[in-house]
C-alpha cells in the first residue's frame, strides 16, 4: 500500500467488496478470505493497530487488530470477511457501484460495510486521543458456514467486557436472535413388491404420521413459546426423501428438520421433544420404527435490554439522530458464540439483513457513515470495567 488508507468507511467498504472472498466451503473453487484479510490487516497497521493475521485453515485467515491501552476493559468489534456465491446476481458482484445513495456489490450489506464502519470507528477513536480502553477488531473467516473463525478466536482465550457484531441491522440495536438445531429423523419400513401389501411397510406413510404429529406439536406447543423481541419458536421439514421406485414399498424415509430456537431452549431439549413424538407413535403402532440424530446446532442470543452495552449503544444512536430501536434478528450470528463464552454481545450495523445473499445486494451509503460515527461514540462512552 503506497500510502495510509483514508479514515473513510465508505472508501474502505468499496475496497473490501472489490476483493472476492467467497467462502470455499459454500462455493467450489472459491478463493476464501485470505486476500481480503491481508488487505485489511495492512490498512489497520497503517492506522496504528497492533495487527496479527492468523491462518485458521489453509487460505482461511482471521485479522485481529488491537488499539488503545492494552488490556484495559477491552471491547470487541467483530465481523466476517467471507461472502456467499454470486450466481444469478443482477450486477457485477465485485465491482462496487454507487447509485441513488446505495452501494451495490456482493458483501456490501453482509457484511463488509459493517467491517469498514467498525474499523474506522476504532481508528478515529484512537486518533482523537481520548480512547481510554483497548479495542479489539476481529475480522474473521467462515461465518457463513461453520464459524471456524470466531470459534478459533474464542478458543485462543479472548476475554472482553463486551462484543459488538456489526451485522446488518438497519442501525437498530439487536440484543437477541434465535438459535437453531438441525435434526435427521430416519423412518424405517419394510421393502416389498408393490402388490404385497401383507408384507410391505411403507416408510413414507409412516413418515407422514410423524409429520402430522410434528404439525400438531408446533400448533399446540411451539406457538405458545414466545420471546418479546423474537416472536415464537418454529420448526419445519426442508427435506423429505424416501422410496426407490413405483412398485416398491419404501424401506426408509429421511426427514430433515430445522428447529429455530428461543433463549432458554437448547439442542438437547429439541432432540428430546422430537424423540418423545417418535416414542408416542411407536407406542400406538409397533410397526413404527424411527431414529433421531443431531445434524448440528447453534445457540440463541439474549442480552438483557437494560444491559449497559445495549443502553450505551442506544444512547449513541440517539445522540447522532438515529432512533436506535431495540429489535430482534431473525437470523443467527456469531454474537451467540461470544455470549456462550460469557462475553456480553449484541449486533449493530448498516444495511438490511433481508438483502443478504440476494441477487441484488446493496447498502445505504449514509448508514455506513452513521454506523462508524455511532460506534466511535460507543467506544469512547461505554463505561470501563462494565461486564
KOLLUM-885249 format. One record per residue (C-alpha): residue number from 1; y, z, x. Coordinates in nm, 2 decimals. Example, Ala and Ser with C-alpha at 12.3 -4.5 7.8 and 13.67 -1.06 7.14 Angstrom:
<recs>
@resi = 1 | Y = -0.45 | Z = 0.78 | X = 1.23
@resi = 2 | Y = -0.11 | Z = 0.71 | X = 1.37
</recs>
This chain:
<recs>
@resi = 1 | Y = 0.00 | Z = 0.00 | X = 0.00
@resi = 2 | Y = 0.32 | Z = -0.12 | X = 0.17
@resi = 3 | Y = 0.55 | Z = 0.15 | X = 0.02
@resi = 4 | Y = 0.54 | Z = 0.45 | X = -0.20
@resi = 5 | Y = 0.45 | Z = 0.37 | X = -0.56
@resi = 6 | Y = 0.73 | Z = 0.44 | X = -0.81
@resi = 7 | Y = 0.71 | Z = 0.75 | X = -1.03
@resi = 8 | Y = 0.68 | Z = 0.53 | X = -1.33
@resi = 9 | Y = 0.39 | Z = 0.59 | X = -1.58
@resi = 10 | Y = 0.42 | Z = 0.25 | X = -1.74
@resi = 11 | Y = 0.41 | Z = 0.07 | X = -1.40
@resi = 12 | Y = 0.11 | Z = 0.29 | X = -1.30
@resi = 13 | Y = -0.07 | Z = 0.21 | X = -1.63
@resi = 14 | Y = -0.02 | Z = -0.17 | X = -1.56
@resi = 15 | Y = -0.16 | Z = -0.13 | X = -1.21
@resi = 16 | Y = -0.46 | Z = 0.06 | X = -1.33
@resi = 17 | Y = -0.56 | Z = -0.16 | X = -1.62
@resi = 18 | Y = -0.53 | Z = -0.47 | X = -1.38
@resi = 19 | Y = -0.84 | Z = -0.33 | X = -1.19
@resi = 20 | Y = -1.17 | Z = -0.40 | X = -1.36
@resi = 21 | Y = -1.35 | Z = -0.06 | X = -1.38
@resi = 22 | Y = -1.62 | Z = -0.14 | X = -1.64
@resi = 23 | Y = -1.90 | Z = 0.11 | X = -1.64
@resi = 24 | Y = -2.22 | Z = -0.04 | X = -1.49
@resi = 25 | Y = -2.43 | Z = 0.19 | X = -1.70
@resi = 26 | Y = -2.30 | Z = 0.01 | X = -2.01
@resi = 27 | Y = -2.24 | Z = -0.34 | X = -1.87
@resi = 28 | Y = -2.50 | Z = -0.50 | X = -1.64
@resi = 29 | Y = -2.34 | Z = -0.61 | X = -1.31
@resi = 30 | Y = -2.00 | Z = -0.43 | X = -1.38
@resi = 31 | Y = -1.81 | Z = -0.32 | X = -1.08
@resi = 32 | Y = -1.77 | Z = 0.05 | X = -1.17
@resi = 33 | Y = -1.48 | Z = 0.27 | X = -1.08
@resi = 34 | Y = -1.47 | Z = 0.26 | X = -0.70
@resi = 35 | Y = -1.18 | Z = 0.01 | X = -0.66
@resi = 36 | Y = -0.97 | Z = 0.18 | X = -0.93
@resi = 37 | Y = -1.04 | Z = 0.52 | X = -0.78
@resi = 38 | Y = -0.94 | Z = 0.41 | X = -0.43
@resi = 39 | Y = -0.62 | Z = 0.26 | X = -0.55
@resi = 40 | Y = -0.52 | Z = 0.58 | X = -0.75
@resi = 41 | Y = -0.61 | Z = 0.80 | X = -0.45
@resi = 42 | Y = -0.37 | Z = 0.61 | X = -0.23
@resi = 43 | Y = -0.09 | Z = 0.63 | X = -0.49
@resi = 44 | Y = -0.14 | Z = 1.01 | X = -0.52
@resi = 45 | Y = -0.15 | Z = 1.06 | X = -0.14
@resi = 46 | Y = 0.18 | Z = 0.87 | X = -0.13
@resi = 47 | Y = 0.32 | Z = 1.12 | X = -0.38
@resi = 48 | Y = 0.23 | Z = 1.42 | X = -0.16
@resi = 49 | Y = -0.10 | Z = 1.52 | X = -0.32
@resi = 50 | Y = -0.39 | Z = 1.65 | X = -0.11
@resi = 51 | Y = -0.64 | Z = 1.39 | X = -0.23
@resi = 52 | Y = -1.02 | Z = 1.35 | X = -0.20
@resi = 53 | Y = -1.23 | Z = 1.06 | X = -0.30
@resi = 54 | Y = -1.59 | Z = 1.17 | X = -0.38
@resi = 55 | Y = -1.88 | Z = 0.94 | X = -0.45
@resi = 56 | Y = -2.09 | Z = 1.08 | X = -0.73
@resi = 57 | Y = -2.33 | Z = 0.79 | X = -0.73
@resi = 58 | Y = -2.32 | Z = 0.47 | X = -0.53
@resi = 59 | Y = -2.00 | Z = 0.29 | X = -0.63
@resi = 60 | Y = -1.90 | Z = 0.57 | X = -0.87
@resi = 61 | Y = -1.62 | Z = 0.80 | X = -0.74
@resi = 62 | Y = -1.41 | Z = 1.08 | X = -0.86
@resi = 63 | Y = -1.05 | Z = 1.12 | X = -0.75
@resi = 64 | Y = -0.94 | Z = 1.49 | X = -0.71
@resi = 65 | Y = -0.58 | Z = 1.55 | X = -0.61
@resi = 66 | Y = -0.41 | Z = 1.88 | X = -0.57
@resi = 67 | Y = -0.04 | Z = 1.95 | X = -0.57
@resi = 68 | Y = 0.17 | Z = 2.27 | X = -0.59
@resi = 69 | Y = 0.10 | Z = 2.62 | X = -0.45
@resi = 70 | Y = -0.27 | Z = 2.62 | X = -0.36
@resi = 71 | Y = -0.49 | Z = 2.85 | X = -0.57
@resi = 72 | Y = -0.20 | Z = 2.97 | X = -0.79
@resi = 73 | Y = -0.30 | Z = 2.97 | X = -1.16
@resi = 74 | Y = -0.45 | Z = 2.61 | X = -1.13
@resi = 75 | Y = -0.42 | Z = 2.38 | X = -1.43
@resi = 76 | Y = -0.64 | Z = 2.07 | X = -1.45
@resi = 77 | Y = -0.53 | Z = 1.73 | X = -1.57
@resi = 78 | Y = -0.84 | Z = 1.52 | X = -1.64
@resi = 79 | Y = -0.91 | Z = 1.16 | X = -1.74
@resi = 80 | Y = -1.18 | Z = 0.90 | X = -1.70
@resi = 81 | Y = -1.14 | Z = 0.58 | X = -1.50
@resi = 82 | Y = -1.43 | Z = 0.38 | X = -1.65
@resi = 83 | Y = -1.39 | Z = 0.14 | X = -1.93
@resi = 84 | Y = -1.63 | Z = -0.03 | X = -2.17
@resi = 85 | Y = -1.72 | Z = -0.40 | X = -2.19
@resi = 86 | Y = -1.49 | Z = -0.68 | X = -2.28
@resi = 87 | Y = -1.70 | Z = -0.93 | X = -2.48
@resi = 88 | Y = -1.51 | Z = -1.07 | X = -2.78
@resi = 89 | Y = -1.17 | Z = -0.94 | X = -2.67
@resi = 90 | Y = -0.87 | Z = -1.13 | X = -2.82
@resi = 91 | Y = -0.66 | Z = -1.11 | X = -2.50
@resi = 92 | Y = -0.72 | Z = -1.12 | X = -2.12
@resi = 93 | Y = -0.87 | Z = -0.77 | X = -2.06
@resi = 94 | Y = -0.74 | Z = -0.72 | X = -1.71
@resi = 95 | Y = -0.40 | Z = -0.89 | X = -1.72
@resi = 96 | Y = -0.16 | Z = -0.64 | X = -1.87
@resi = 97 | Y = 0.09 | Z = -0.79 | X = -2.12
@resi = 98 | Y = 0.37 | Z = -0.61 | X = -2.29
@resi = 99 | Y = 0.47 | Z = -0.74 | X = -2.63
@resi = 100 | Y = 0.69 | Z = -0.58 | X = -2.90
@resi = 101 | Y = 0.68 | Z = -0.25 | X = -2.71
@resi = 102 | Y = 0.30 | Z = -0.24 | X = -2.67
@resi = 103 | Y = 0.09 | Z = -0.28 | X = -2.36
@resi = 104 | Y = -0.23 | Z = -0.48 | X = -2.41
@resi = 105 | Y = -0.53 | Z = -0.45 | X = -2.18
@resi = 106 | Y = -0.88 | Z = -0.31 | X = -2.17
@resi = 107 | Y = -0.84 | Z = 0.06 | X = -2.09
@resi = 108 | Y = -0.47 | Z = 0.07 | X = -2.20
@resi = 109 | Y = -0.53 | Z = 0.33 | X = -2.46
@resi = 110 | Y = -0.87 | Z = 0.46 | X = -2.34
@resi = 111 | Y = -0.75 | Z = 0.59 | X = -2.12
@resi = 112 | Y = -0.56 | Z = 0.46 | X = -1.82
@resi = 113 | Y = -0.22 | Z = 0.53 | X = -1.99
@resi = 114 | Y = -0.32 | Z = 0.89 | X = -2.02
@resi = 115 | Y = -0.42 | Z = 0.90 | X = -1.65
@resi = 116 | Y = -0.09 | Z = 0.74 | X = -1.55
@resi = 117 | Y = 0.11 | Z = 0.99 | X = -1.75
@resi = 118 | Y = -0.07 | Z = 1.29 | X = -1.61
@resi = 119 | Y = -0.04 | Z = 1.18 | X = -1.25
@resi = 120 | Y = 0.33 | Z = 1.10 | X = -1.28
@resi = 121 | Y = 0.39 | Z = 1.43 | X = -1.46
@resi = 122 | Y = 0.23 | Z = 1.63 | X = -1.18
@resi = 123 | Y = 0.42 | Z = 1.44 | X = -0.91
@resi = 124 | Y = 0.75 | Z = 1.47 | X = -1.09
@resi = 125 | Y = 0.70 | Z = 1.85 | X = -1.15
@resi = 126 | Y = 0.64 | Z = 1.89 | X = -0.78
@resi = 127 | Y = 0.94 | Z = 1.67 | X = -0.68
@resi = 128 | Y = 1.16 | Z = 1.89 | X = -0.90
@resi = 129 | Y = 1.09 | Z = 2.18 | X = -0.66
@resi = 130 | Y = 1.02 | Z = 2.43 | X = -0.94
@resi = 131 | Y = 0.64 | Z = 2.39 | X = -0.97
@resi = 132 | Y = 0.50 | Z = 2.75 | X = -0.94
@resi = 133 | Y = 0.13 | Z = 2.66 | X = -0.99
@resi = 134 | Y = -0.14 | Z = 2.44 | X = -0.85
@resi = 135 | Y = -0.21 | Z = 2.13 | X = -1.05
@resi = 136 | Y = -0.55 | Z = 1.96 | X = -1.01
@resi = 137 | Y = -0.56 | Z = 1.60 | X = -1.10
@resi = 138 | Y = -0.92 | Z = 1.49 | X = -1.17
@resi = 139 | Y = -0.97 | Z = 1.11 | X = -1.24
@resi = 140 | Y = -1.34 | Z = 1.09 | X = -1.30
@resi = 141 | Y = -1.61 | Z = 0.83 | X = -1.34
@resi = 142 | Y = -1.86 | Z = 0.77 | X = -1.62
@resi = 143 | Y = -1.72 | Z = 0.95 | X = -1.92
@resi = 144 | Y = -1.82 | Z = 0.65 | X = -2.14
@resi = 145 | Y = -2.19 | Z = 0.70 | X = -2.07
@resi = 146 | Y = -2.32 | Z = 1.03 | X = -1.92
@resi = 147 | Y = -2.01 | Z = 1.21 | X = -1.79
@resi = 148 | Y = -2.15 | Z = 1.24 | X = -1.44
@resi = 149 | Y = -1.80 | Z = 1.26 | X = -1.30
@resi = 150 | Y = -1.68 | Z = 1.57 | X = -1.48
@resi = 151 | Y = -2.02 | Z = 1.73 | X = -1.46
@resi = 152 | Y = -2.02 | Z = 1.69 | X = -1.08
@resi = 153 | Y = -1.66 | Z = 1.82 | X = -1.07
@resi = 154 | Y = -1.76 | Z = 2.14 | X = -1.25
@resi = 155 | Y = -2.09 | Z = 2.17 | X = -1.06
@resi = 156 | Y = -1.88 | Z = 2.20 | X = -0.74
@resi = 157 | Y = -1.74 | Z = 2.52 | X = -0.88
@resi = 158 | Y = -1.40 | Z = 2.41 | X = -1.01
@resi = 159 | Y = -1.20 | Z = 2.70 | X = -1.16
@resi = 160 | Y = -0.88 | Z = 2.68 | X = -1.35
@resi = 161 | Y = -0.67 | Z = 2.86 | X = -1.61
@resi = 162 | Y = -0.68 | Z = 2.56 | X = -1.84
@resi = 163 | Y = -0.75 | Z = 2.19 | X = -1.87
@resi = 164 | Y = -0.57 | Z = 1.91 | X = -2.04
@resi = 165 | Y = -0.77 | Z = 1.59 | X = -2.10
@resi = 166 | Y = -0.54 | Z = 1.30 | X = -2.16
@resi = 167 | Y = -0.75 | Z = 1.11 | X = -2.40
@resi = 168 | Y = -0.55 | Z = 0.91 | X = -2.67
@resi = 169 | Y = -0.44 | Z = 1.15 | X = -2.94
@resi = 170 | Y = -0.11 | Z = 0.97 | X = -3.05
@resi = 171 | Y = 0.07 | Z = 1.27 | X = -2.89
@resi = 172 | Y = -0.10 | Z = 1.51 | X = -3.12
@resi = 173 | Y = -0.23 | Z = 1.84 | X = -2.97
@resi = 174 | Y = -0.61 | Z = 1.84 | X = -3.01
@resi = 175 | Y = -0.78 | Z = 2.17 | X = -2.95
@resi = 176 | Y = -1.10 | Z = 2.08 | X = -3.14
@resi = 177 | Y = -1.35 | Z = 1.79 | X = -3.16
@resi = 178 | Y = -1.71 | Z = 1.75 | X = -3.28
@resi = 179 | Y = -2.02 | Z = 1.75 | X = -3.06
@resi = 180 | Y = -2.33 | Z = 1.55 | X = -3.12
@resi = 181 | Y = -2.71 | Z = 1.57 | X = -3.09
@resi = 182 | Y = -2.95 | Z = 1.27 | X = -3.08
@resi = 183 | Y = -3.30 | Z = 1.32 | X = -3.21
@resi = 184 | Y = -3.61 | Z = 1.10 | X = -3.24
@resi = 185 | Y = -3.85 | Z = 1.15 | X = -3.53
@resi = 186 | Y = -4.18 | Z = 0.97 | X = -3.49
@resi = 187 | Y = -4.37 | Z = 0.95 | X = -3.82
@resi = 188 | Y = -4.74 | Z = 0.86 | X = -3.79
@resi = 189 | Y = -4.95 | Z = 0.68 | X = -4.04
@resi = 190 | Y = -5.29 | Z = 0.51 | X = -4.01
@resi = 191 | Y = -5.32 | Z = 0.14 | X = -3.93
@resi = 192 | Y = -5.54 | Z = -0.07 | X = -4.16
@resi = 193 | Y = -5.56 | Z = -0.41 | X = -4.32
@resi = 194 | Y = -5.31 | Z = -0.46 | X = -4.60
@resi = 195 | Y = -5.60 | Z = -0.48 | X = -4.85
@resi = 196 | Y = -5.74 | Z = -0.14 | X = -4.75
@resi = 197 | Y = -5.52 | Z = 0.10 | X = -4.95
@resi = 198 | Y = -5.80 | Z = 0.36 | X = -4.94
@resi = 199 | Y = -5.78 | Z = 0.37 | X = -4.56
@resi = 200 | Y = -5.43 | Z = 0.28 | X = -4.46
@resi = 201 | Y = -5.14 | Z = 0.53 | X = -4.45
@resi = 202 | Y = -4.80 | Z = 0.36 | X = -4.44
@resi = 203 | Y = -4.58 | Z = 0.53 | X = -4.18
@resi = 204 | Y = -4.28 | Z = 0.35 | X = -4.31
@resi = 205 | Y = -4.32 | Z = 0.50 | X = -4.66
@resi = 206 | Y = -4.38 | Z = 0.84 | X = -4.51
@resi = 207 | Y = -4.06 | Z = 0.80 | X = -4.31
@resi = 208 | Y = -3.89 | Z = 0.71 | X = -4.64
@resi = 209 | Y = -3.99 | Z = 1.06 | X = -4.77
@resi = 210 | Y = -3.83 | Z = 1.21 | X = -4.46
@resi = 211 | Y = -3.51 | Z = 1.01 | X = -4.51
@resi = 212 | Y = -3.49 | Z = 1.12 | X = -4.87
@resi = 213 | Y = -3.53 | Z = 1.48 | X = -4.76
@resi = 214 | Y = -3.26 | Z = 1.42 | X = -4.50
@resi = 215 | Y = -3.02 | Z = 1.29 | X = -4.76
@resi = 216 | Y = -3.07 | Z = 1.60 | X = -4.98
@resi = 217 | Y = -3.02 | Z = 1.82 | X = -4.67
@resi = 218 | Y = -2.69 | Z = 1.66 | X = -4.59
@resi = 219 | Y = -2.57 | Z = 1.68 | X = -4.95
@resi = 220 | Y = -2.68 | Z = 2.04 | X = -5.01
@resi = 221 | Y = -2.63 | Z = 2.19 | X = -4.67
@resi = 222 | Y = -2.40 | Z = 1.99 | X = -4.44
@resi = 223 | Y = -2.13 | Z = 1.93 | X = -4.69
@resi = 224 | Y = -2.07 | Z = 2.30 | X = -4.71
@resi = 225 | Y = -2.02 | Z = 2.34 | X = -4.33
@resi = 226 | Y = -1.65 | Z = 2.26 | X = -4.28
@resi = 227 | Y = -1.41 | Z = 2.31 | X = -3.99
@resi = 228 | Y = -1.03 | Z = 2.32 | X = -4.07
@resi = 229 | Y = -0.95 | Z = 2.05 | X = -3.82
@resi = 230 | Y = -1.27 | Z = 1.85 | X = -3.81
@resi = 231 | Y = -1.40 | Z = 1.83 | X = -4.17
@resi = 232 | Y = -1.77 | Z = 1.86 | X = -4.24
@resi = 233 | Y = -2.09 | Z = 1.82 | X = -4.03
@resi = 234 | Y = -2.28 | Z = 1.50 | X = -4.08
@resi = 235 | Y = -2.60 | Z = 1.31 | X = -3.99
@resi = 236 | Y = -2.70 | Z = 0.95 | X = -4.00
@resi = 237 | Y = -3.00 | Z = 0.74 | X = -3.91
@resi = 238 | Y = -2.88 | Z = 0.45 | X = -3.70
@resi = 239 | Y = -3.22 | Z = 0.31 | X = -3.62
@resi = 240 | Y = -3.54 | Z = 0.30 | X = -3.83
@resi = 241 | Y = -3.82 | Z = 0.09 | X = -3.69
@resi = 242 | Y = -4.19 | Z = 0.06 | X = -3.79
@resi = 243 | Y = -4.47 | Z = -0.18 | X = -3.85
@resi = 244 | Y = -4.63 | Z = -0.48 | X = -3.68
@resi = 245 | Y = -4.69 | Z = -0.74 | X = -3.94
@resi = 246 | Y = -4.71 | Z = -0.84 | X = -4.31
@resi = 247 | Y = -5.07 | Z = -0.75 | X = -4.37
@resi = 248 | Y = -5.10 | Z = -0.43 | X = -4.17
@resi = 249 | Y = -5.03 | Z = -0.07 | X = -4.27
@resi = 250 | Y = -4.77 | Z = 0.06 | X = -4.03
@resi = 251 | Y = -4.92 | Z = 0.30 | X = -3.78
@resi = 252 | Y = -4.59 | Z = 0.46 | X = -3.68
@resi = 253 | Y = -4.22 | Z = 0.46 | X = -3.77
@resi = 254 | Y = -3.95 | Z = 0.57 | X = -3.53
@resi = 255 | Y = -3.63 | Z = 0.72 | X = -3.69
@resi = 256 | Y = -3.34 | Z = 0.79 | X = -3.46
@resi = 257 | Y = -3.08 | Z = 1.03 | X = -3.58
@resi = 258 | Y = -2.73 | Z = 1.12 | X = -3.47
@resi = 259 | Y = -2.60 | Z = 1.46 | X = -3.59
@resi = 260 | Y = -2.23 | Z = 1.53 | X = -3.55
@resi = 261 | Y = -2.20 | Z = 1.90 | X = -3.48
@resi = 262 | Y = -1.92 | Z = 2.15 | X = -3.55
@resi = 263 | Y = -1.82 | Z = 2.45 | X = -3.34
@resi = 264 | Y = -2.10 | Z = 2.71 | X = -3.39
@resi = 265 | Y = -2.37 | Z = 2.45 | X = -3.41
@resi = 266 | Y = -2.59 | Z = 2.36 | X = -3.11
@resi = 267 | Y = -2.88 | Z = 2.12 | X = -3.02
@resi = 268 | Y = -3.14 | Z = 2.39 | X = -3.07
@resi = 269 | Y = -3.01 | Z = 2.47 | X = -3.42
@resi = 270 | Y = -3.01 | Z = 2.10 | X = -3.51
@resi = 271 | Y = -3.36 | Z = 2.04 | X = -3.39
@resi = 272 | Y = -3.49 | Z = 2.35 | X = -3.58
@resi = 273 | Y = -3.33 | Z = 2.23 | X = -3.90
@resi = 274 | Y = -3.50 | Z = 1.88 | X = -3.87
@resi = 275 | Y = -3.83 | Z = 2.04 | X = -3.78
@resi = 276 | Y = -3.81 | Z = 2.26 | X = -4.09
@resi = 277 | Y = -3.77 | Z = 1.94 | X = -4.31
@resi = 278 | Y = -4.08 | Z = 1.79 | X = -4.14
@resi = 279 | Y = -4.28 | Z = 2.11 | X = -4.19
@resi = 280 | Y = -4.19 | Z = 2.12 | X = -4.56
@resi = 281 | Y = -4.31 | Z = 1.76 | X = -4.61
@resi = 282 | Y = -4.63 | Z = 1.83 | X = -4.42
@resi = 283 | Y = -4.69 | Z = 2.14 | X = -4.65
@resi = 284 | Y = -4.66 | Z = 1.91 | X = -4.96
@resi = 285 | Y = -4.89 | Z = 1.64 | X = -4.82
@resi = 286 | Y = -5.14 | Z = 1.68 | X = -4.54
@resi = 287 | Y = -5.12 | Z = 1.31 | X = -4.47
@resi = 288 | Y = -4.76 | Z = 1.35 | X = -4.34
@resi = 289 | Y = -4.75 | Z = 1.37 | X = -3.96
@resi = 290 | Y = -4.43 | Z = 1.36 | X = -3.76
@resi = 291 | Y = -4.29 | Z = 1.49 | X = -3.44
@resi = 292 | Y = -3.92 | Z = 1.56 | X = -3.34
@resi = 293 | Y = -3.78 | Z = 1.53 | X = -2.99
@resi = 294 | Y = -3.44 | Z = 1.56 | X = -2.84
@resi = 295 | Y = -3.26 | Z = 1.25 | X = -2.71
@resi = 296 | Y = -2.96 | Z = 1.44 | X = -2.57
@resi = 297 | Y = -2.67 | Z = 1.64 | X = -2.69
@resi = 298 | Y = -2.31 | Z = 1.74 | X = -2.61
@resi = 299 | Y = -2.13 | Z = 2.05 | X = -2.74
@resi = 300 | Y = -1.82 | Z = 2.05 | X = -2.96
@resi = 301 | Y = -1.48 | Z = 2.18 | X = -2.86
@resi = 302 | Y = -1.29 | Z = 2.46 | X = -3.03
@resi = 303 | Y = -0.99 | Z = 2.62 | X = -2.87
@resi = 304 | Y = -0.80 | Z = 2.87 | X = -3.09
@resi = 305 | Y = -0.48 | Z = 2.71 | X = -3.23
@resi = 306 | Y = -0.29 | Z = 3.03 | X = -3.12
@resi = 307 | Y = -0.41 | Z = 3.00 | X = -2.76
@resi = 308 | Y = -0.12 | Z = 2.98 | X = -2.51
@resi = 309 | Y = -0.22 | Z = 2.64 | X = -2.39
@resi = 310 | Y = -0.20 | Z = 2.49 | X = -2.74
@resi = 311 | Y = 0.13 | Z = 2.66 | X = -2.82
@resi = 312 | Y = 0.28 | Z = 2.56 | X = -2.48
@resi = 313 | Y = 0.17 | Z = 2.21 | X = -2.54
@resi = 314 | Y = 0.32 | Z = 2.20 | X = -2.89
@resi = 315 | Y = 0.64 | Z = 2.36 | X = -2.78
@resi = 316 | Y = 0.69 | Z = 2.10 | X = -2.51
@resi = 317 | Y = 0.63 | Z = 1.82 | X = -2.77
@resi = 318 | Y = 0.90 | Z = 1.97 | X = -3.00
@resi = 319 | Y = 1.14 | Z = 2.01 | X = -2.71
@resi = 320 | Y = 1.12 | Z = 1.63 | X = -2.64
@resi = 321 | Y = 1.15 | Z = 1.53 | X = -3.01
@resi = 322 | Y = 0.77 | Z = 1.48 | X = -3.08
@resi = 323 | Y = 0.62 | Z = 1.65 | X = -3.38
@resi = 324 | Y = 0.33 | Z = 1.79 | X = -3.18
@resi = 325 | Y = 0.09 | Z = 1.81 | X = -3.48
@resi = 326 | Y = -0.23 | Z = 2.01 | X = -3.42
@resi = 327 | Y = -0.52 | Z = 1.80 | X = -3.51
@resi = 328 | Y = -0.89 | Z = 1.75 | X = -3.46
@resi = 329 | Y = -1.05 | Z = 1.45 | X = -3.29
@resi = 330 | Y = -1.35 | Z = 1.26 | X = -3.44
@resi = 331 | Y = -1.50 | Z = 1.15 | X = -3.11
@resi = 332 | Y = -1.64 | Z = 1.35 | X = -2.82
@resi = 333 | Y = -1.46 | Z = 1.41 | X = -2.49
@resi = 334 | Y = -1.51 | Z = 1.58 | X = -2.15
@resi = 335 | Y = -1.29 | Z = 1.86 | X = -2.28
@resi = 336 | Y = -1.61 | Z = 2.03 | X = -2.42
@resi = 337 | Y = -1.76 | Z = 2.04 | X = -2.07
@resi = 338 | Y = -1.46 | Z = 2.24 | X = -1.94
@resi = 339 | Y = -1.48 | Z = 2.47 | X = -2.23
@resi = 340 | Y = -1.85 | Z = 2.52 | X = -2.18
@resi = 341 | Y = -1.76 | Z = 2.65 | X = -1.83
@resi = 342 | Y = -1.51 | Z = 2.90 | X = -1.97
@resi = 343 | Y = -1.20 | Z = 2.68 | X = -1.89
@resi = 344 | Y = -0.97 | Z = 2.66 | X = -2.20
@resi = 345 | Y = -0.93 | Z = 2.29 | X = -2.28
@resi = 346 | Y = -0.76 | Z = 2.05 | X = -2.52
@resi = 347 | Y = -0.68 | Z = 1.68 | X = -2.55
@resi = 348 | Y = -0.33 | Z = 1.53 | X = -2.55
@resi = 349 | Y = -0.23 | Z = 1.18 | X = -2.46
@resi = 350 | Y = -0.07 | Z = 0.85 | X = -2.55
@resi = 351 | Y = -0.23 | Z = 0.59 | X = -2.78
@resi = 352 | Y = -0.46 | Z = 0.58 | X = -3.08
@resi = 353 | Y = -0.84 | Z = 0.65 | X = -3.03
@resi = 354 | Y = -0.91 | Z = 0.41 | X = -3.31
@resi = 355 | Y = -0.82 | Z = 0.12 | X = -3.07
@resi = 356 | Y = -1.06 | Z = 0.24 | X = -2.80
@resi = 357 | Y = -1.34 | Z = -0.01 | X = -2.73
@resi = 358 | Y = -1.18 | Z = -0.26 | X = -2.97
@resi = 359 | Y = -1.14 | Z = -0.64 | X = -2.94
@resi = 360 | Y = -0.76 | Z = -0.58 | X = -2.93
@resi = 361 | Y = -0.67 | Z = -0.28 | X = -2.72
@resi = 362 | Y = -0.31 | Z = -0.16 | X = -2.68
@resi = 363 | Y = -0.09 | Z = 0.14 | X = -2.62
@resi = 364 | Y = 0.27 | Z = 0.21 | X = -2.71
@resi = 365 | Y = 0.49 | Z = 0.19 | X = -2.40
@resi = 366 | Y = 0.72 | Z = 0.46 | X = -2.54
@resi = 367 | Y = 0.43 | Z = 0.70 | X = -2.58
@resi = 368 | Y = 0.33 | Z = 0.66 | X = -2.22
@resi = 369 | Y = 0.67 | Z = 0.77 | X = -2.11
@resi = 370 | Y = 0.68 | Z = 1.05 | X = -2.37
@resi = 371 | Y = 0.34 | Z = 1.18 | X = -2.26
@resi = 372 | Y = 0.45 | Z = 1.20 | X = -1.89
@resi = 373 | Y = 0.77 | Z = 1.40 | X = -1.98
@resi = 374 | Y = 0.58 | Z = 1.64 | X = -2.21
@resi = 375 | Y = 0.31 | Z = 1.70 | X = -1.96
@resi = 376 | Y = 0.56 | Z = 1.77 | X = -1.69
@resi = 377 | Y = 0.72 | Z = 2.03 | X = -1.91
@resi = 378 | Y = 0.39 | Z = 2.20 | X = -1.98
@resi = 379 | Y = 0.31 | Z = 2.22 | X = -1.60
@resi = 380 | Y = 0.64 | Z = 2.39 | X = -1.55
@resi = 381 | Y = 0.62 | Z = 2.62 | X = -1.85
@resi = 382 | Y = 0.26 | Z = 2.72 | X = -1.91
@resi = 383 | Y = 0.25 | Z = 3.09 | X = -1.82
@resi = 384 | Y = 0.10 | Z = 3.18 | X = -1.48
@resi = 385 | Y = -0.23 | Z = 3.36 | X = -1.49
@resi = 386 | Y = -0.30 | Z = 3.26 | X = -1.86
@resi = 387 | Y = -0.66 | Z = 3.23 | X = -1.95
</recs>
